[in-house]
Amino acid sequence: MKTLIAEPHKSHILRLLSEKELSGYEIVKNLEKEIDGRLPWKHGNLYPLLKKMEKEKLIVGQWEKAGDGRSRRYYKLKSRKSLFDKIFRHWMNLKGWF
C-alpha cells in the first residue's frame, strides 16, 4: 500500500524539481498546496521517498548552508535530458494500476 500511495507523489516531485531546486520543506509545502487532500499524504513519507528517488537516480540531494546558517538538503533533477524517458516509464508502470 505504501508504494501505491508514494508513486503519484513521485511525479509531483519530479515536476516541482523540473522548475527549480527545492529543500524538503519546500517540497512538502508545494505538495500540500497542489494535492489539497485529493491524494493520501503523510509528511513522514517524504524523506524515504526522496531517498528512494535518489537511489533510482531520478534526483540528487546536496547539503547547503541557508541564510540563517543552518544546513538544509536541497534536491534537484539528476538529469533534465532523461527526465522525459523516466516520467514516461513511471506513468506506464502506473497505468497498470488503474
Secondary structure by P-SEA (a helix, b strand, c coil): cccccaaaaaaaaaaaaaaccccaaaaaaaaaaaccccccccccccaaaaaaaaaaccbbbbbbbccccbbbbbbbbccccaaaaaaaaaaaaacccc
